[in-house]
Amino acid sequence: MGTEILDDIQTAHEEWKQAHRMFEEAVGQDQIDYAIFTLEAAERKYQMQLKRAKQAGLDGKSHYAIKEISAISLTKEAGGV
């Protein structure tokens, strides 16, 4: 189960990075609005997976190093978005 959770975290993090790239490349108000919606959803999904790992007692010492991936860093990586 731990590996599954860690895989889900990695997937959610990749989805967040992809949503961030989409936001950076958005042109026009409709694309920007959609990119913001997608980015917020991806961030929330990522945070949920991190919470799930914490509840399962995973400490980040295995597989993907959870403690290096924090929900707080999402906003910083996004330049304050």
DSSP file (Angstrom, degrees, kcal/mol; ACC not computed):
  #  RESIDUE AA STRUCTURE BP1 BP2  ACC     N-H-->O    O-->H-N    N-H-->O    O-->H-N    TCO  KAPPA ALPHA  PHI   PSI    X-CA   Y-CA   Z-CA
    1    1 A M     >        0   0    0      0, 0.0     4,-2.3     0, 0.0     5,-0.2   0.000 360.0 360.0 360.0 -37.5    0.0    0.0    0.0
    2    2 A G  H  >  +     0   0    0      1,-0.2     4,-2.4     2,-0.2     5,-0.2   0.896 360.0  49.3 -59.9 -42.2    2.9    2.4    0.8
    3    3 A T  H  > S+     0   0    0      1,-0.2     4,-2.5     2,-0.2    -1,-0.2   0.885 109.1  53.0 -65.6 -38.5    4.3    2.1   -2.7
    4    4 A E  H  > S+     0   0    0      2,-0.2     4,-2.4     1,-0.2    -2,-0.2   0.920 110.1  47.8 -62.1 -44.3    0.8    2.7   -4.2
    5    5 A I  H  X S+     0   0    0     -4,-2.3     4,-2.2     2,-0.2    -2,-0.2   0.928 112.3  48.9 -62.6 -45.3    0.5    5.9   -2.2
    6    6 A L  H  X S+     0   0    0     -4,-2.4     4,-2.3     1,-0.2    -1,-0.2   0.885 110.5  50.9 -63.6 -38.4    3.9    7.1   -3.2
    7    7 A D  H  X S+     0   0    0     -4,-2.5     4,-2.6     2,-0.2    -1,-0.2   0.907 109.4  51.2 -63.2 -41.4    3.2    6.4   -6.8
    8    8 A D  H  X S+     0   0    0     -4,-2.4     4,-2.5     2,-0.2    -2,-0.2   0.870 109.1  51.1 -64.1 -36.9   -0.1    8.4   -6.5
    9    9 A I  H  X S+     0   0    0     -4,-2.2     4,-2.6     2,-0.2    -2,-0.2   0.937 110.7  48.2 -64.1 -46.3    1.9   11.3   -5.0
   10   10 A Q  H  X S+     0   0    0     -4,-2.3     4,-2.4     1,-0.2    -2,-0.2   0.915 112.6  48.5 -61.0 -43.5    4.4   11.2   -7.9
   11   11 A T  H  X S+     0   0    0     -4,-2.6     4,-2.4     2,-0.2    -1,-0.2   0.925 112.1  48.6 -62.5 -45.3    1.6   11.1  -10.4
   12   12 A A  H  X S+     0   0    0     -4,-2.5     4,-2.2     1,-0.2    34,-0.2   0.882 110.8  51.4 -63.6 -37.9   -0.2   14.0   -8.7
   13   13 A H  H  X S+     0   0    0     -4,-2.6     4,-2.4     2,-0.2    -1,-0.2   0.913 110.1  48.6 -65.9 -41.9    3.0   16.0   -8.6
   14   14 A E  H  X S+     0   0    0     -4,-2.4     4,-2.3     2,-0.2    -2,-0.2   0.898 110.6  51.3 -63.6 -40.0    3.6   15.4  -12.4
   15   15 A E  H  X S+     0   0    0     -4,-2.4     4,-2.3     2,-0.2    -1,-0.2   0.888 109.6  50.8 -63.9 -38.4    0.0   16.4  -13.1
   16   16 A W  H  X S+     0   0    0     -4,-2.2     4,-2.4    26,-0.2    -2,-0.2   0.928 109.7  49.3 -64.4 -44.8    0.5   19.6  -11.1
   17   17 A K  H  X S+     0   0    0     -4,-2.4     4,-2.2     1,-0.2    -2,-0.2   0.904 111.4  49.8 -61.6 -40.2    3.7   20.4  -13.0
   18   18 A Q  H  X S+     0   0    0     -4,-2.3     4,-2.3     2,-0.2    -1,-0.2   0.909 110.4  49.8 -64.2 -42.2    1.9   19.9  -16.3
   19   19 A A  H  X S+     0   0    0     -4,-2.3     4,-2.1     1,-0.2    20,-0.2   0.876 109.2  52.6 -64.0 -36.7   -0.9   22.1  -15.2
   20   20 A H  H  X S+     0   0    0     -4,-2.4     4,-2.3     2,-0.2    -2,-0.2   0.909 108.7  49.3 -65.4 -41.7    1.6   24.8  -14.2
   21   21 A R  H  X S+     0   0    0     -4,-2.2     4,-1.7     2,-0.2    -2,-0.2   0.902 109.4  52.6 -62.3 -40.4    3.2   24.6  -17.7
   22   22 A M  H  X S+     0   0    0     -4,-2.3     4,-0.6     1,-0.2    -2,-0.2   0.903 108.9  50.4 -61.9 -40.5   -0.3   24.9  -19.2
   23   23 A F  H >< S+     0   0    0     -4,-2.1     3,-0.9    12,-0.2    -2,-0.2   0.921 108.9  51.2 -62.9 -43.8   -0.8   28.0  -17.1
   24   24 A E  H 3< S+     0   0    0     -4,-2.3    -1,-0.2     1,-0.2    -2,-0.2   0.813 115.1  42.8 -63.5 -30.0    2.5   29.5  -18.2
   25   25 A E  H 3< S+     0   0    0     -4,-1.7    -1,-0.2    -5,-0.1    -2,-0.2   0.443  85.5 124.7 -96.5  -1.5    1.6   29.0  -21.9
   26   26 A A    <<  -     0   0    0     -3,-0.9     2,-0.4    -4,-0.6    -3,-0.0  -0.329  39.1-169.2 -65.6 139.1   -2.0   30.1  -21.7
   27   27 A V        +     0   0    0     -2,-0.0     4,-0.5     1,-0.0     3,-0.1  -0.997  51.1  17.8-129.6 131.3   -3.0   32.9  -24.1
   28   28 A G  S  > S-     0   0    0     -2,-0.4     4,-2.3     3,-0.1     5,-0.2   0.146  91.4 -82.9  87.9 151.5   -6.3   34.7  -23.9
   29   29 A Q  H  > S+     0   0    0      1,-0.2     4,-2.9     2,-0.2     5,-0.2   0.861 124.9  53.2 -60.8 -40.4   -8.7   35.0  -21.0
   30   30 A D  H  > S+     0   0    0      2,-0.2     4,-2.4     1,-0.2    -1,-0.2   0.929 111.9  44.8 -63.5 -45.2  -10.5   31.7  -21.6
   31   31 A Q  H  > S+     0   0    0     -4,-0.5     4,-2.7     2,-0.2    -1,-0.2   0.898 114.1  50.3 -65.4 -39.9   -7.2   29.7  -21.7
   32   32 A I  H  X S+     0   0    0     -4,-2.3     4,-2.5     2,-0.2    -2,-0.2   0.938 111.0  48.4 -63.8 -46.3   -6.0   31.5  -18.6
   33   33 A D  H  X S+     0   0    0     -4,-2.9     4,-2.3     1,-0.2    -2,-0.2   0.926 114.1  46.2 -59.5 -45.2   -9.2   30.8  -16.7
   34   34 A Y  H  X S+     0   0    0     -4,-2.4     4,-2.7    -5,-0.2    -1,-0.2   0.905 111.8  51.5 -64.2 -41.4   -9.1   27.1  -17.7
   35   35 A A  H  X S+     0   0    0     -4,-2.7     4,-2.7     2,-0.2   -12,-0.2   0.890 109.8  49.4 -64.3 -39.4   -5.4   26.9  -16.8
   36   36 A I  H  X S+     0   0    0     -4,-2.5     4,-2.7     2,-0.2     5,-0.2   0.935 111.6  49.0 -64.1 -45.7   -6.1   28.4  -13.3
   37   37 A F  H  X S+     0   0    0     -4,-2.3     4,-2.1     1,-0.2    -2,-0.2   0.926 114.4  45.5 -58.3 -46.2   -9.0   26.0  -12.7
   38   38 A T  H  X S+     0   0    0     -4,-2.7     4,-2.5     2,-0.2    -2,-0.2   0.899 112.8  50.4 -65.7 -41.7   -6.8   23.0  -13.8
   39   39 A L  H  X S+     0   0    0     -4,-2.7     4,-2.4   -20,-0.2    -2,-0.2   0.913 110.9  48.3 -64.3 -43.7   -3.9   24.2  -11.7
   40   40 A E  H  X S+     0   0    0     -4,-2.7     4,-2.3     2,-0.2    -1,-0.2   0.902 112.8  48.6 -63.8 -40.8   -6.0   24.6   -8.6
   41   41 A A  H  X S+     0   0    0     -4,-2.1     4,-2.3    -5,-0.2    -2,-0.2   0.914 112.1  48.5 -65.2 -42.6   -7.5   21.2   -9.0
   42   42 A A  H  X S+     0   0    0     -4,-2.5     4,-2.3     2,-0.2   -26,-0.2   0.890 111.3  50.6 -65.2 -39.5   -4.1   19.6   -9.6
   43   43 A E  H  X S+     0   0    0     -4,-2.4     4,-2.6     2,-0.2    -1,-0.2   0.921 110.7  48.5 -64.1 -43.3   -2.7   21.3   -6.5
   44   44 A R  H  X S+     0   0    0     -4,-2.3     4,-2.3     2,-0.2    -2,-0.2   0.907 111.2  50.5 -63.8 -41.3   -5.7   20.1   -4.4
   45   45 A K  H  X S+     0   0    0     -4,-2.3     4,-2.0     2,-0.2    -1,-0.2   0.917 111.1  49.1 -62.0 -43.3   -5.3   16.6   -5.6
   46   46 A Y  H  X S+     0   0    0     -4,-2.3     4,-2.2   -34,-0.2    -2,-0.2   0.921 110.6  49.6 -62.4 -45.3   -1.6   16.7   -4.8
   47   47 A Q  H  X S+     0   0    0     -4,-2.6     4,-2.3     1,-0.2    -1,-0.2   0.880 108.7  53.5 -62.1 -38.3   -2.3   18.0   -1.3
   48   48 A M  H  X S+     0   0    0     -4,-2.3     4,-2.3     1,-0.2    -1,-0.2   0.897 108.5  49.5 -63.7 -39.7   -4.8   15.2   -0.8
   49   49 A Q  H  X S+     0   0    0     -4,-2.0     4,-2.1     2,-0.2    -2,-0.2   0.887 110.2  50.4 -67.9 -37.9   -2.3   12.6   -1.7
   50   50 A L  H  X S+     0   0    0     -4,-2.2     4,-2.3     2,-0.2    -2,-0.2   0.908 111.1  49.0 -64.1 -41.0    0.3   14.1    0.7
   51   51 A K  H  X S+     0   0    0     -4,-2.3     4,-2.7     1,-0.2    -2,-0.2   0.905 108.8  53.5 -63.6 -41.4   -2.3   14.1    3.5
   52   52 A R  H  X S+     0   0    0     -4,-2.3     4,-1.5     1,-0.2    -1,-0.2   0.903 109.2  48.7 -59.4 -42.2   -3.1   10.4    2.6
   53   53 A A  H  <>S+     0   0    0     -4,-2.1     5,-2.4     2,-0.2     4,-0.4   0.911 110.8  50.2 -65.0 -42.6    0.6    9.6    3.0
   54   54 A K  H ><5S+     0   0    0     -4,-2.3     3,-1.3     1,-0.2    -2,-0.2   0.919 109.9  50.1 -62.1 -43.6    0.8   11.4    6.3
   55   55 A Q  H 3<5S+     0   0    0     -4,-2.7    -1,-0.2     1,-0.3    -2,-0.2   0.805 108.0  54.2 -64.9 -29.2   -2.3    9.5    7.6
   56   56 A A  T 3<5S-     0   0    0     -4,-1.5    -1,-0.3    -5,-0.2    -2,-0.2   0.506 118.2-114.7 -82.6  -4.4   -0.7    6.2    6.5
   57   57 A G  T < 5 +     0   0    0     -3,-1.3     2,-0.3    -4,-0.4    -3,-0.2   0.669  60.0 155.8  82.2  16.8    2.4    7.1    8.5
   58   58 A L      < -     0   0    0     -5,-2.4    -1,-0.3    -6,-0.2    -2,-0.1  -0.617  24.3-169.2 -78.6 135.8    4.8    7.3    5.5
   59   59 A D        -     0   0    0     -2,-0.3     8,-0.3     7,-0.0    -1,-0.1   0.413  41.9-108.1-109.5   1.0    7.7    9.5    6.4
   60   60 A G  S    S+     0   0    0      6,-0.2     8,-0.2     5,-0.1    -2,-0.1   0.548  85.2 117.7  88.9   6.2    9.3   10.0    3.0
   61   61 A K        +     0   0    0      4,-0.1     2,-0.3     3,-0.1    -1,-0.0   0.547  68.3  62.5 -84.0  -5.1   12.3    7.9    3.5
   62   62 A S  S >  S-     0   0    0    -59,-0.0     3,-1.7     0, 0.0     2,-1.2  -0.812 108.0 -23.7-118.6 160.7   11.3    5.5    0.8
   63   63 A H  T 3  S+     0   0    0     -2,-0.3   -60,-0.0     1,-0.3    -2,-0.0  -0.188 131.5  14.4  51.1 -77.0   10.8    5.7   -3.0
   64   64 A Y  T 3  S-     0   0    0     -2,-1.2    -1,-0.3     5,-0.0     4,-0.1   0.367  94.5-119.3-114.6   4.8   10.0    9.4   -3.7
   65   65 A A    X>  -     0   0    0     -3,-1.7     3,-1.7     2,-0.1     4,-0.5   0.985  26.0-162.3  53.6  75.4   11.1   11.2   -0.6
   66   66 A I  G >4 S+     0   0    0     -4,-0.3     3,-2.0     1,-0.3    -6,-0.2   0.856  83.2  64.6 -55.1 -39.9    7.8   12.8    0.4
   67   67 A K  G 34 S+     0   0    0      1,-0.3    -1,-0.3    -8,-0.3    -2,-0.1   0.722  97.3  56.7 -65.5 -17.2    9.4   15.3    2.7
   68   68 A E  G <4 S+     0   0    0     -3,-1.7     2,-0.7     1,-0.2    -1,-0.3   0.664 101.9  63.6 -80.6 -17.2   11.1   16.9   -0.3
   69   69 A I  S << S+     0   0    0     -3,-2.0     2,-0.4    -4,-0.5    -1,-0.2  -0.909  72.4 170.4-109.2 105.2    7.7   17.4   -1.9
   70   70 A S    >>  -     0   0    0     -2,-0.7     4,-0.6     1,-0.1     3,-0.6  -0.896  42.6-130.2-119.3 149.5    5.6   19.7    0.2
   71   71 A A  H >> S+     0   0    0     -2,-0.4     3,-0.8     1,-0.2     4,-0.7   0.824 108.9  61.5 -62.3 -31.0    2.3   21.4   -0.5
   72   72 A I  H >> S+     0   0    0      1,-0.2     4,-1.1     2,-0.2     3,-0.6   0.865  95.9  59.8 -64.1 -35.5    3.8   24.7    0.5
   73   73 A S  H <> S+     0   0    0     -3,-0.6     4,-3.2     1,-0.2     5,-0.3   0.731  89.3  73.9 -67.6 -20.1    6.3   24.5   -2.3
   74   74 A L  H <X S+     0   0    0     -3,-0.8     4,-1.9    -4,-0.6    -1,-0.2   0.946  98.8  43.7 -57.6 -49.1    3.5   24.3   -4.8
   75   75 A T  H <<>S+     0   0    0     -4,-0.7     5,-2.9    -3,-0.6     6,-0.5   0.906 114.9  49.5 -64.7 -40.8    2.7   28.0   -4.4
   76   76 A K  H ><5S+     0   0    0     -4,-1.1     3,-1.5     1,-0.2    -2,-0.2   0.926 111.1  48.9 -64.2 -44.4    6.4   29.0   -4.4
   77   77 A E  H 3<5S+     0   0    0     -4,-3.2    -1,-0.2     1,-0.3    -2,-0.2   0.834 108.4  55.3 -63.6 -32.1    7.1   26.9   -7.6
   78   78 A A  T 3<5S-     0   0    0     -4,-1.9     3,-0.3    -5,-0.3    -1,-0.3   0.410 118.3-111.2 -83.5   4.0    4.1   28.5   -9.2
   79   79 A G  T < 5S-     0   0    0     -3,-1.5    -3,-0.2     1,-0.2    -2,-0.1   0.855  79.3 -44.1  70.2  33.1    5.5   32.0   -8.6
   80   80 A G      <       0   0    0     -5,-2.9    -1,-0.2    -6,-0.2    -4,-0.1   0.526 360.0 360.0  90.8   5.8    2.8   32.8   -6.1
   81   81 A V              0   0    0     -6,-0.5    -6,-0.1    -3,-0.3    -5,-0.1   0.490 360.0 360.0 -72.8 360.0   -0.2   31.4   -8.0
